[in-house]
Amino acid sequence: MGQRQKPKEQSPVRTAVRFPMKLPLQVHTEQGELQAITENISANGLLFVSDYLPEVDSRIEFTIAMPSAVMGSATDVTIHCIGRVVRHYLDGGEKKAAAVIDEYFLKA
């Protein structure tokens, strides 16, 4: 009898619509602050590019100004988010990190 092969690990299903947006981002980590640029954003998380990437499973906080055109409002909407890094990788020479948003607060 042959050996049974383990099924390949599957990535979690991404159900939220992702919006491609390049916005400046200041990320607060336990190791300090870092500058980043978003690549895409969804209701559940974001993908960002930075020279330094926080460790996977580390907690991050950031505030982002969502453009009024995207939010359907008269002015930009500022959102403060708390989340965690779930993965990172190198893509075409750019360091990218994906993070989930665990909590968010609209700021006036």
Backbone as a chain_set.jsonl record, in Angstrom:
{"seq": "MGQRQKPKEQSPVRTAVRFPMKLPLQVHTEQGELQAITENISANGLLFVSDYLPEVDSRIEFTIAMPSAVMGSATDVTIHCIGRVVRHYLDGGEKKAAAVIDEYFLKA", "coords": {"N": [[0.827, -1.187, 0.0], [0.442, 2.238, -0.733], [1.741, 5.333, 0.637], [-0.337, 7.623, 2.338], [-1.039, 10.884, 1.281], [-0.797, 14.045, 2.837], [-3.393, 16.489, 2.835], [-2.99, 19.554, 1.049], [-2.269, 22.631, 2.736], [-4.698, 25.103, 2.961], [-5.29, 28.499, 2.102], [-6.985, 30.904, 4.164], [-10.339, 31.67, 3.286], [-10.999, 34.569, 1.451], [-13.365, 36.826, 1.954], [-14.163, 39.463, 1.946], [-14.51, 42.39, -0.041], [-11.769, 43.766, -1.697], [-10.178, 46.886, -1.93], [-8.129, 48.499, -4.156], [-5.822, 50.717, -3.035], [-3.482, 53.245, -2.629], [-2.264, 54.579, 0.066], [-0.697, 56.747, 2.434], [0.673, 55.504, 5.482], [1.073, 55.357, 8.926], [2.361, 53.164, 11.081], [1.987, 51.836, 14.272], [3.907, 49.899, 16.337], [4.982, 47.385, 18.733], [7.702, 47.584, 18.672], [8.17, 50.131, 17.854], [7.516, 52.948, 15.632], [6.581, 52.797, 12.165], [6.832, 53.689, 8.723], [4.578, 53.266, 6.051], [2.918, 52.159, 3.03], [-0.317, 51.673, 1.906], [-1.554, 48.91, 0.01], [-3.837, 47.516, -0.657], [-7.158, 47.605, 0.71], [-9.651, 46.292, 2.878], [-12.817, 45.595, 4.479], [-12.062, 43.913, 6.458], [-9.285, 43.954, 6.709], [-5.909, 44.83, 5.64], [-3.349, 45.246, 3.14], [-0.01, 46.104, 3.213], [2.966, 47.938, 2.279], [6.325, 48.172, 3.262], [9.614, 49.189, 4.369], [10.394, 47.95, 6.658], [9.011, 45.21, 8.343], [6.574, 44.34, 10.718], [6.633, 41.627, 13.096], [4.999, 38.487, 12.384], [1.853, 37.869, 13.819], [2.114, 39.974, 15.563], [0.882, 42.845, 17.334], [-0.645, 45.712, 15.933], [-1.258, 49.229, 15.441], [-2.967, 51.785, 13.73], [-3.812, 54.844, 12.067], [-5.943, 55.914, 9.572], [-6.767, 57.907, 6.775], [-9.559, 57.697, 5.039], [-10.459, 58.19, 1.708], [-12.97, 60.547, 0.699], [-14.45, 59.978, -1.61], [-14.415, 57.199, -1.759], [-15.686, 56.525, 0.592], [-18.151, 57.656, 0.287], [-18.85, 60.117, 1.34], [-18.927, 63.633, 2.306], [-16.491, 64.555, 3.176], [-13.117, 63.365, 3.882], [-12.817, 60.343, 5.77], [-11.627, 59.584, 8.899], [-10.121, 56.825, 10.349], [-9.339, 54.912, 13.143], [-7.448, 52.094, 13.749], [-7.017, 48.856, 15.209], [-5.111, 46.028, 15.056], [-3.619, 42.962, 13.794], [-0.67, 41.489, 12.468], [-0.786, 39.07, 9.973], [0.592, 37.73, 7.996], [3.614, 37.947, 6.018], [5.576, 38.79, 3.141], [7.899, 38.728, 0.361], [7.647, 40.52, -2.593], [8.398, 41.056, -5.788], [10.667, 42.488, -4.989], [9.621, 44.163, -3.074], [8.722, 44.538, 0.339], [5.991, 43.123, 1.87], [3.129, 43.181, 3.986], [0.347, 41.546, 5.417], [-2.493, 42.374, 7.265], [-4.997, 41.83, 9.74], [-7.936, 43.554, 10.774], [-8.921, 44.056, 13.949], [-10.319, 45.756, 15.648], [-11.984, 48.908, 15.211], [-12.285, 52.489, 15.115], [-14.172, 55.309, 14.388], [-12.979, 58.552, 13.788], [-13.488, 61.931, 14.732]], "CA": [[0.0, 0.0, 0.0], [1.167, 3.504, -0.792], [1.521, 6.271, 1.738], [-1.357, 8.662, 2.132], [-0.497, 12.239, 1.301], [-1.578, 15.033, 3.583], [-3.939, 17.535, 1.959], [-2.271, 20.828, 1.106], [-2.906, 23.664, 3.552], [-5.413, 26.099, 2.174], [-5.357, 29.841, 2.673], [-8.352, 31.227, 4.554], [-11.123, 32.279, 2.212], [-11.142, 36.02, 1.575], [-14.734, 37.124, 1.562], [-14.395, 40.9, 1.836], [-14.04, 43.04, -1.258], [-10.566, 44.555, -1.464], [-10.091, 48.088, -2.751], [-6.735, 48.888, -4.356], [-5.596, 52.12, -2.658], [-2.148, 53.559, -2.134], [-2.389, 55.66, 1.034], [0.366, 56.721, 3.439], [0.244, 54.86, 6.714], [2.026, 55.305, 10.024], [1.989, 51.984, 11.849], [2.565, 51.775, 15.614], [4.169, 48.521, 16.76], [5.674, 47.3, 20.017], [9.096, 47.947, 18.431], [8.237, 51.527, 17.441], [6.672, 53.338, 14.505], [7.137, 52.611, 10.831], [6.108, 54.307, 7.622], [4.155, 52.267, 5.083], [1.939, 52.554, 2.011], [-1.29, 50.596, 1.699], [-1.697, 48.406, -1.35], [-5.281, 47.342, -0.759], [-7.866, 47.68, 1.989], [-10.989, 45.721, 2.899], [-13.458, 45.79, 5.779], [-11.431, 43.006, 7.413], [-7.846, 44.109, 6.841], [-5.189, 45.573, 4.617], [-2.034, 44.82, 2.715], [0.82, 47.29, 3.133], [4.357, 47.809, 1.872], [7.212, 48.949, 4.121], [10.989, 48.693, 4.431], [10.452, 47.113, 7.856], [7.733, 44.544, 8.583], [6.395, 43.8, 12.068], [6.567, 40.169, 13.144], [3.691, 37.847, 12.25], [1.109, 37.784, 15.087], [2.314, 41.15, 16.411], [-0.215, 43.818, 17.381], [-0.354, 47.001, 15.302], [-2.295, 50.259, 15.454], [-2.747, 52.803, 12.713], [-4.934, 55.728, 11.733], [-5.932, 56.093, 8.126], [-7.79, 58.817, 6.237], [-10.192, 57.089, 3.868], [-10.94, 59.247, 0.815], [-14.421, 60.774, 0.694], [-15.045, 59.311, -2.773], [-14.572, 55.785, -1.429], [-16.614, 56.401, 1.707], [-19.449, 58.233, -0.058], [-19.12, 61.227, 2.249], [-18.486, 64.944, 1.824], [-15.093, 64.738, 3.566], [-12.409, 62.135, 4.201], [-13.189, 59.743, 7.042], [-10.446, 59.091, 9.601], [-10.43, 55.607, 11.083], [-8.243, 54.381, 13.957], [-7.586, 50.636, 13.722], [-6.154, 47.973, 15.989], [-5.119, 44.737, 14.378], [-2.429, 42.136, 13.941], [-0.058, 41.026, 11.224], [-1.058, 37.647, 9.794], [1.633, 37.153, 7.128], [4.36, 38.877, 5.181], [6.316, 38.143, 2.065], [8.623, 39.583, -0.566], [7.005, 40.473, -3.905], [9.045, 41.972, -6.719], [11.596, 43.344, -4.259], [8.918, 44.937, -2.04], [8.308, 43.812, 1.538], [4.553, 43.329, 2.052], [2.522, 42.547, 5.157], [-1.113, 41.526, 5.484], [-2.956, 42.499, 8.647], [-6.436, 41.846, 9.971], [-8.393, 44.628, 11.657], [-9.733, 43.472, 15.028], [-11.198, 46.824, 16.156], [-11.767, 50.205, 14.564], [-13.048, 53.592, 15.682], [-14.229, 56.508, 13.55], [-12.505, 59.748, 14.499], [-14.094, 63.174, 14.254]], "C": [[0.862, 1.238, 0.0], [0.867, 4.368, 0.42], [0.45, 7.271, 1.37], [-0.702, 10.015, 2.204], [-1.413, 13.144, 2.09], [-2.162, 16.034, 2.602], [-3.136, 18.816, 2.13], [-3.029, 21.806, 1.975], [-3.525, 24.7, 2.629], [-5.343, 27.443, 2.876], [-6.79, 30.1, 3.102], [-9.069, 31.936, 3.402], [-11.265, 33.779, 2.478], [-12.519, 36.385, 1.048], [-14.994, 38.605, 1.361], [-13.824, 41.436, 0.527], [-12.828, 43.897, -0.908], [-10.533, 45.717, -2.449], [-8.627, 48.453, -2.919], [-6.573, 50.38, -4.08], [-4.19, 52.265, -2.115], [-2.258, 54.804, -1.263], [-1.229, 55.579, 2.021], [-0.177, 56.207, 4.766], [1.374, 54.919, 7.725], [1.549, 54.199, 10.955], [2.73, 51.998, 13.187], [2.687, 50.309, 16.002], [4.821, 48.546, 18.134], [7.147, 47.693, 19.88], [9.263, 49.408, 18.018], [7.32, 51.796, 16.259], [7.374, 53.061, 13.186], [6.234, 53.276, 9.813], [5.79, 53.224, 6.592], [3.221, 52.914, 4.067], [0.974, 51.388, 1.849], [-1.262, 50.168, 0.237], [-3.168, 48.118, -1.634], [-5.867, 47.275, 0.643], [-9.223, 47.005, 1.825], [-11.594, 46.02, 4.265], [-12.76, 44.969, 6.86], [-9.944, 43.246, 7.623], [-7.232, 44.926, 5.728], [-3.879, 44.882, 4.292], [-1.21, 46.089, 2.604], [2.258, 46.941, 2.79], [5.19, 48.695, 2.779], [8.618, 48.369, 4.052], [11.18, 47.757, 5.617], [9.075, 46.497, 8.065], [7.665, 44.035, 10.018], [6.297, 42.278, 11.997], [5.137, 39.678, 12.958], [3.136, 37.629, 13.662], [1.333, 38.979, 16.0], [1.135, 42.111, 16.267], [0.248, 45.106, 16.714], [-1.536, 47.938, 15.501], [-1.952, 51.255, 14.365], [-4.006, 53.631, 12.541], [-4.826, 56.02, 10.251], [-7.062, 57.029, 7.714], [-8.336, 58.196, 4.957], [-10.772, 58.195, 2.993], [-12.466, 59.328, 0.768], [-15.104, 60.043, -0.458], [-15.295, 57.828, -2.496], [-15.648, 55.595, -0.372], [-18.002, 56.948, 1.392], [-19.847, 59.358, 0.866], [-18.578, 62.528, 1.662], [-17.007, 65.199, 2.127], [-14.448, 63.376, 3.807], [-12.849, 61.644, 5.578], [-11.929, 59.163, 7.667], [-10.852, 57.926, 10.491], [-9.185, 55.159, 11.848], [-8.466, 52.878, 14.079], [-6.573, 49.954, 14.63], [-6.254, 46.607, 15.33], [-3.86, 43.958, 14.655], [-1.963, 41.652, 12.583], [-0.285, 39.52, 11.119], [-0.06, 36.96, 8.857], [2.418, 38.283, 6.487], [5.202, 38.094, 4.191], [7.013, 39.19, 1.221], [7.993, 39.412, -1.94], [7.664, 41.506, -4.807], [9.994, 42.94, -6.028], [10.95, 44.197, -3.187], [8.528, 44.028, -0.881], [6.848, 44.148, 1.809], [4.067, 42.574, 3.271], [1.007, 42.633, 5.041], [-1.505, 41.559, 6.953], [-4.478, 42.43, 8.681], [-6.743, 42.997, 10.915], [-9.324, 43.99, 12.675], [-10.729, 44.476, 15.59], [-10.937, 48.086, 15.36], [-12.719, 51.227, 15.188], [-13.016, 54.743, 14.694], [-13.795, 57.695, 14.375], [-13.131, 60.98, 13.88], [-13.036, 64.122, 13.751]], "O": [[1.899, 1.28, 0.661], [-0.119, 4.165, 1.129], [0.351, 7.706, 0.223], [0.107, 10.269, 3.096], [-2.638, 13.032, 2.026], [-1.5, 16.397, 1.629], [-2.662, 19.122, 3.224], [-4.259, 21.831, 1.973], [-2.923, 25.109, 1.636], [-5.338, 27.511, 4.105], [-7.721, 29.583, 2.485], [-8.464, 32.7, 2.65], [-11.605, 34.198, 3.584], [-12.799, 36.268, -0.145], [-15.949, 38.974, 0.677], [-12.781, 40.982, 0.058], [-12.855, 44.659, 0.058], [-10.818, 45.558, -3.636], [-7.94, 48.695, -1.927], [-7.121, 51.211, -4.804], [-3.762, 51.503, -1.249], [-2.336, 55.927, -1.762], [-0.817, 54.486, 2.408], [-1.331, 56.446, 5.121], [2.512, 54.568, 7.409], [0.471, 54.287, 11.541], [3.951, 52.153, 13.227], [1.703, 49.569, 15.998], [5.172, 49.612, 18.64], [7.774, 48.09, 20.862], [10.39, 49.872, 17.85], [6.46, 50.981, 15.925], [8.602, 53.088, 13.102], [5.027, 53.408, 10.018], [6.627, 52.37, 6.299], [2.795, 54.058, 4.226], [1.398, 50.246, 1.675], [-0.98, 50.969, -0.654], [-3.679, 48.433, -2.708], [-5.189, 46.944, 1.615], [-9.868, 47.122, 0.783], [-10.945, 46.635, 5.111], [-12.856, 45.292, 8.044], [-9.387, 42.786, 8.62], [-7.922, 45.616, 4.977], [-3.375, 44.057, 5.053], [-1.644, 47.054, 1.975], [2.707, 45.811, 2.98], [4.819, 49.839, 3.044], [8.797, 47.198, 3.718], [12.034, 46.871, 5.581], [8.069, 47.201, 7.974], [8.591, 43.373, 10.486], [5.925, 41.716, 10.968], [4.182, 40.363, 13.326], [3.868, 37.25, 14.577], [0.797, 39.007, 17.108], [0.485, 42.176, 15.224], [1.384, 45.541, 16.9], [-2.668, 47.499, 15.702], [-0.78, 51.534, 14.112], [-5.115, 53.18, 12.831], [-3.75, 56.334, 9.742], [-8.172, 56.951, 8.24], [-7.664, 58.172, 3.926], [-11.504, 59.051, 3.489], [-13.157, 58.31, 0.795], [-16.217, 59.543, -0.298], [-16.291, 57.272, -2.958], [-16.423, 54.64, -0.422], [-18.938, 56.723, 2.16], [-21.029, 59.547, 1.152], [-17.866, 62.525, 0.657], [-16.348, 65.963, 1.423], [-15.137, 62.363, 3.922], [-13.209, 62.441, 6.445], [-11.24, 58.35, 7.05], [-11.794, 58.02, 11.278], [-8.105, 55.04, 11.269], [-9.548, 52.438, 14.467], [-5.441, 50.409, 14.794], [-7.347, 46.099, 15.081], [-3.127, 44.235, 15.604], [-2.761, 41.437, 11.671], [-0.009, 38.78, 12.064], [0.112, 35.743, 8.921], [1.955, 39.422, 6.418], [5.496, 36.913, 4.378], [6.752, 40.386, 1.348], [7.822, 38.286, -2.407], [7.497, 42.708, -4.6], [10.11, 44.094, -6.441], [11.652, 44.892, -2.454], [8.069, 42.903, -1.081], [6.498, 45.318, 1.961], [4.527, 41.47, 3.56], [0.456, 43.651, 4.624], [-0.921, 40.858, 7.779], [-5.157, 42.908, 7.772], [-5.918, 43.369, 11.749], [-10.375, 43.454, 12.324], [-11.844, 44.112, 15.964], [-9.824, 48.319, 14.889], [-13.785, 50.892, 15.704], [-11.947, 55.115, 14.21], [-14.193, 57.834, 15.532], [-13.288, 61.07, 12.662], [-13.356, 65.225, 13.307]]}, "num_chains": 1, "name": "protein.A"}
